[in-house]
Amino acid sequence: MKNICPEIFRQRLIIEGKYTNKPTRADVKKFLVALSKKLKMTIIYGPVIKNVAGDFNPKHKGLEVVLIWAESGASLYIWDRLKFFTFDIYTCKKFDPEIAVAFTKNFFEAKEIVYKNV
């Protein structure tokens, strides 16, 4: 993909996995606050944690999470029935993706995990 705005640094990390540890809302909040500190990101809003997608489609029952950093943000989706999560981090500040992947894998006790850093 052509970089049409090279003046702005952008990094994206997509992490997906199958979890063994089903997190509560409180767990997710602690995870995102701790990850923000590890990545040296500044939380300016959130995390906002909802459980509403399942009301519209039972297949999507789980949690929907949004977090805004001064450096950009992250979104996390957790499917209860499939024991699956997908976590997207987008930032205008460079960070070490291996730190985020290892921390996420440990938090979810993921038995399978994949990721892509862009």
C-alpha positions as CSV (number, residue, x, y, z in Angstrom):
1,M,0.0,0.0,0.0
2,K,1.3,3.4,-0.9
3,N,2.1,5.7,2.0
4,I,0.1,8.9,1.1
5,C,1.0,10.7,4.3
6,P,4.7,9.9,5.3
7,E,4.7,12.8,7.7
8,I,2.7,10.7,10.2
9,F,4.1,7.5,11.6
10,R,1.6,4.7,11.8
11,Q,1.9,1.2,13.3
12,R,-0.8,-1.4,13.4
13,L,-0.8,-4.7,15.2
14,I,-3.5,-7.3,14.9
15,I,-3.5,-10.1,17.4
16,E,-6.0,-13.0,17.3
17,G,-6.3,-16.1,19.5
18,K,-8.2,-18.8,21.2
19,Y,-8.3,-18.2,24.9
20,T,-8.6,-20.6,27.8
21,N,-9.1,-17.9,30.4
22,K,-12.5,-16.2,29.9
23,P,-11.9,-12.6,31.1
24,T,-14.4,-10.5,33.1
25,R,-14.9,-6.8,32.4
26,A,-12.7,-6.0,35.4
27,D,-10.0,-8.3,34.0
28,V,-10.2,-6.6,30.6
29,K,-9.9,-3.2,32.1
30,K,-6.8,-4.2,34.2
31,F,-5.3,-5.8,31.1
32,L,-5.7,-2.7,28.9
33,V,-4.4,-0.3,31.6
34,A,-1.4,-2.5,32.3
35,L,-0.7,-2.9,28.5
36,S,-0.9,0.8,28.0
37,K,1.8,1.3,30.7
38,K,4.0,-1.4,29.1
39,L,3.7,0.2,25.7
40,K,4.1,3.7,27.2
41,M,0.7,4.9,25.8
42,T,-1.4,7.6,27.5
43,I,-5.0,6.7,28.1
44,I,-7.3,9.6,27.4
45,Y,-10.7,7.7,27.2
46,G,-11.8,4.3,28.3
47,P,-11.5,1.5,28.2
48,V,-15.2,1.4,27.3
49,I,-16.4,-2.2,27.7
50,K,-19.8,-3.3,26.3
51,N,-21.7,-6.5,25.8
52,V,-24.3,-5.5,23.3
53,A,-23.5,-7.2,20.0
54,G,-24.9,-10.5,21.3
55,D,-28.3,-8.7,21.7
56,F,-28.4,-8.4,17.9
57,N,-26.8,-11.6,17.0
58,P,-26.3,-14.3,19.6
59,K,-23.3,-15.6,17.6
60,H,-21.4,-12.4,18.7
61,K,-22.1,-12.7,22.4
62,G,-19.1,-11.5,24.3
63,L,-17.4,-8.2,24.9
64,E,-16.6,-5.2,22.7
65,V,-13.9,-2.9,23.9
66,V,-12.6,0.5,22.8
67,L,-9.6,2.4,24.2
68,I,-8.3,5.8,23.1
69,W,-4.8,6.8,23.7
70,A,-3.2,10.2,23.1
71,E,-1.1,8.2,20.6
72,S,-4.2,6.6,18.9
73,G,-6.0,3.5,20.3
74,A,-7.1,-0.1,20.4
75,S,-10.2,-2.2,20.0
76,L,-10.8,-5.7,21.4
77,Y,-13.6,-8.1,20.6
78,I,-14.2,-11.3,22.5
79,W,-16.6,-14.1,21.4
80,D,-17.8,-16.3,24.3
81,R,-19.1,-19.2,22.3
82,L,-16.0,-19.6,20.2
83,K,-13.4,-18.7,23.0
84,F,-11.9,-16.3,20.4
85,F,-10.6,-12.8,20.6
86,T,-9.3,-10.3,18.1
87,F,-7.3,-7.3,19.2
88,D,-6.3,-4.3,17.0
89,I,-3.8,-1.8,18.1
90,Y,-3.2,1.4,16.0
91,T,-0.8,4.0,17.0
92,C,1.2,7.0,15.8
93,K,4.0,6.1,18.2
94,K,6.4,3.2,17.7
95,F,6.1,0.3,20.1
96,D,7.5,-3.2,20.3
97,P,4.9,-5.6,19.0
98,E,6.5,-8.6,20.8
99,I,5.8,-7.0,24.1
100,A,2.1,-6.6,23.2
101,V,1.8,-10.1,21.8
102,A,3.5,-11.8,24.8
103,F,1.4,-9.7,27.3
104,T,-1.8,-10.5,25.4
105,K,-1.0,-14.2,25.1
106,N,-0.3,-14.4,28.8
107,F,-3.4,-12.5,29.8
108,F,-5.8,-14.7,27.7
109,E,-3.8,-17.9,28.4
110,A,-4.1,-18.3,24.7
111,K,-3.6,-21.9,23.5
112,E,-3.3,-20.5,19.9
113,I,-2.3,-17.0,18.8
114,V,-1.5,-15.3,15.5
115,Y,-0.5,-11.8,14.8
116,K,0.5,-9.3,12.1
117,N,2.5,-6.1,12.6
118,V,2.0,-3.5,9.8
